[in-house]
């Protein structure tokens, strides 16, 4: 059985910062995530999106933020256990043991859950259920993959309009289809897209996709005009996603719907198990990356004391440590 001081479940921004901070405190770390690479939802859903609300960074691409966080933790040598899920939690002599989906066990002094929204699954595009070809995506990890494409984006939320903004400079054409005439996306983003040569069809929905091996066209029912067919190389189904805690829900943690209830120390109701980031709930909780960073430091510092009661809760500033 492998053993580390701290096991972090979730390799998103909060988990990666927790890995850095645990390393700064001299703790050994293993990071576990079901996704094949670090970054969590940022890597899977909006790697090219500009992020504006991280302190000290006026703007940064999601992919670059993840790369910086990985580099920040790298000097402390965290272990990455990617593409594997933490299935069960048990205790041996009062210390947590994680039982992983690959059959291995990981003993640790403390666990920090930073799993964002838990595991997430994109909502399917109904018109795609009868279509057997390729060309339907739910995320766009690399914008250049769609260079020169006629792109059809389905949805009316932030993701749909973000993709429209990002893809407009590289795609041959961008069409956005939404079943209502009102959008859930931020009004400023909607305005930016409306100012571009992007076709926006409201009160509309995709009724059929065409093409043999890959999509070549789509039928769109537009009220009250009827159905029109447009050329399409790629369909981006930005219809949101469903999320659940998976096995975490069976661990005995106190939950508030899909979130883990924590105290001001980021402690859960299970011994030596802490949590931070979007997955936690407490009065006044605000779900931002910046908030998750602070919660990660709080969780690590309190975990350090749980591991070694003689340790100081506050280790000093990193600038003083060199």
Residue pairs with C-beta under 8 A, 6 or more apart in sequence:
1 97
1 104
1 105
1 106
1 107
2 30
2 79
2 104
2 105
2 106
2 107
3 106
3 107
3 108
4 27
4 28
4 29
4 30
4 79
4 106
4 107
4 108
4 109
5 22
5 27
5 28
5 29
5 108
5 109
5 110
5 307
6 18
6 22
6 27
6 28
6 29
6 30
6 108
6 109
6 110
6 111
6 112
6 300
6 303
6 307
7 29
7 30
7 32
7 86
7 96
7 98
7 106
7 108
7 110
7 111
7 112
8 15
8 18
8 19
8 22
8 29
8 30
8 31
8 32
8 78
8 111
8 112
8 114
9 15
9 32
9 33
9 86
9 98
9 111
9 112
9 113
9 114
9 115
9 248
10 31
10 32
10 33
10 40
10 113
10 114
10 115
10 116
10 277
10 279
11 31
11 32
11 33
11 35
11 38
11 39
11 40
11 80
11 82
12 33
12 39
12 40
12 41
12 42
12 114
12 115
12 116
12 277
12 292
13 39
13 40
13 42
13 65
13 66
13 69
13 277
13 289
13 292
13 293
14 114
14 116
14 276
14 277
14 278
14 289
14 292
14 293
14 295
14 296
15 31
15 33
15 40
15 112
15 114
15 115
15 277
15 296
16 31
16 38
16 39
16 66
16 69
16 70
16 72
16 73
17 69
17 72
17 73
17 292
17 293
17 296
17 297
18 112
18 114
18 276
18 296
18 297
18 299
18 300
19 29
19 31
19 73
19 76
19 78
20 69
20 72
20 73
20 76
21 296
21 297
21 300
21 301
22 29
22 76
22 78
22 112
22 300
22 303
22 304
23 29
23 73
23 75
23 76
23 77
23 78
24 76
24 315
24 318
24 321
25 300
25 301
25 304
25 311
25 315
27 109
27 300
27 303
27 304
27 307
29 73
29 76
29 78
29 79
30 78
30 79
30 80
30 81
30 106
30 108
31 38
31 78
31 79
31 80
31 81
32 81
32 82
32 84
32 85
32 86
32 98
32 100
32 106
33 40
33 80
33 81
33 82
33 83
33 84
34 83
34 84
34 85
34 119
35 43
35 44
35 82
35 83
36 82
36 83
37 43
37 82
38 66
38 69
38 70
38 80
38 82
39 47
39 62
39 63
39 66
40 116
41 116
41 117
41 120
42 49
42 62
42 63
42 65
42 66
43 62
43 63
43 66
43 141
44 139
44 141
45 139
45 159
46 62
46 139
46 159
46 162
47 61
47 62
47 63
47 66
47 141
47 142
48 61
48 62
48 63
48 140
48 142
48 143
48 166
49 61
49 62
49 162
49 166
50 59
50 60
50 61
51 57
51 59
51 60
51 61
51 62
51 65
51 289
52 58
52 59
53 288
53 289
53 290
54 60
54 65
54 289
54 290
55 290
57 65
60 68
65 289
81 100
81 106
84 100
84 101
84 102
85 100
85 101
85 119
85 246
85 247
86 98
86 99
86 100
86 101
86 106
86 247
86 248
87 99
87 100
87 101
87 247
88 98
88 99
88 247
88 250
88 251
89 96
89 97
89 98
89 99
89 111
89 251
89 252
89 270
89 273
90 96
90 97
90 99
91 97
91 271
92 107
94 271
94 272
95 107
95 108
95 109
95 272
96 107
96 108
96 109
96 110
96 111
96 271
96 272
96 273
97 105
97 106
97 107
97 108
98 105
98 106
98 108
98 111
99 105
100 106
109 272
109 303
109 306
109 307
110 272
110 273
110 274
110 303
110 306
110 307
111 272
111 273
111 274
112 266
112 273
112 274
112 275
112 276
112 296
112 299
112 300
112 303
113 248
113 260
113 268
113 273
113 274
113 275
113 276
113 279
114 275
114 276
114 277
114 279
114 292
114 296
115 245
115 248
115 277
115 279
116 277
116 278
116 279
117 243
117 258
117 278
117 279
118 243
118 244
118 245
118 246
118 248
118 258
118 279
119 243
119 244
119 245
119 246
120 241
120 242
120 243
121 241
121 242
121 243
122 138
122 139
122 237
122 239
122 240
122 241
123 237
123 239
123 240
123 241
123 242
124 237
124 239
125 136
125 154
125 206
125 235
125 237
125 239
127 205
127 206
127 207
127 208
127 209
127 218
128 136
128 209
128 235
128 237
130 208
131 208
131 209
131 215
133 209
133 211
133 212
133 213
133 214
133 215
134 213
134 214
134 215
135 209
135 211
135 214
135 215
135 232
135 233
135 234
135 235
136 209
136 215
136 234
136 235
136 237
137 234
137 235
137 236
137 237
138 236
138 237
138 238
138 241
140 146
140 163
140 166
140 167
140 236
143 166
143 167
143 170
144 170
146 167
146 170
146 171
146 233
146 234
147 170
147 171
148 170
148 171
148 172
149 171
149 172
149 233
149 234
150 171
150 172
150 173
150 175
150 230
150 231
150 232
150 233
150 234
151 167
151 171
151 172
151 173
151 174
151 175
151 232
151 233
151 234
151 235
151 236
152 175
152 177
152 206
152 218
152 230
152 232
152 234
152 235
152 236
153 160
153 163
153 164
153 167
153 174
153 175
153 176
153 177
153 235
153 236
153 238
154 160
154 176
154 177
154 178
154 205
154 206
154 235
154 236
154 237
154 238
154 239
155 176
155 178
155 237
155 238
155 239
155 240
156 178
156 179
156 180
156 182
156 183
156 184
156 185
157 183
157 184
157 185
157 238
157 240
158 184
158 185
158 186
158 189
159 238
159 240
160 176
160 178
160 185
160 236
160 238
161 176
161 183
161 185
161 186
161 189
161 190
161 192
161 193
162 185
162 189
163 236
163 238
164 174
164 176
164 193
164 196
164 198
165 189
165 192
165 193
165 196
167 174
167 236
168 174
168 193
168 196
168 197
168 198
172 233
173 199
174 196
174 198
174 199
175 198
175 199
175 200
175 201
175 230
175 232
176 193
176 198
176 199
176 200
176 201
177 201
177 204
177 205
177 206
177 220
178 200
178 201
178 202
178 204
179 203
179 204
179 205
180 202
180 203
181 202
181 203
183 190
193 200
194 200
201 220
201 222
203 222
203 223
204 220
204 221
204 222
204 223
205 220
205 221
206 218
206 219
206 220
206 235
207 219
207 220
207 221
207 227
208 218
208 219
209 215
209 217
209 218
209 219
209 232
209 235
210 216
210 217
210 218
210 219
210 229
211 217
214 233
215 232
215 233
215 234
215 235
216 231
216 232
216 233
217 229
217 230
217 231
217 232
218 229
218 230
218 232
218 235
219 227
219 228
219 229
220 227
220 228
220 229
220 230
221 227
222 228
243 258
244 258
245 255
245 258
245 260
245 279
248 260
249 255
251 270
251 273
252 269
252 270
253 260
253 261
253 268
253 269
253 270
253 273
253 275
254 260
254 261
254 268
254 269
255 261
256 281
257 281
259 279
259 280
259 281
260 268
260 275
260 279
260 280
260 281
261 268
261 269
261 280
261 281
261 282
262 268
262 274
262 275
262 276
262 280
262 281
262 282
263 282
264 282
264 298
265 274
265 298
265 299
265 302
266 274
266 275
266 276
266 280
266 295
266 298
266 299
266 302
267 273
267 274
267 302
268 274
268 275
272 303
272 306
272 307
274 299
274 302
274 303
275 299
276 292
276 295
276 296
276 298
276 299
277 292
277 295
277 296
278 287
278 292
280 295
285 291
301 313
301 314
301 315
302 313
304 311
304 313
304 315
305 311
305 312
305 313
315 321
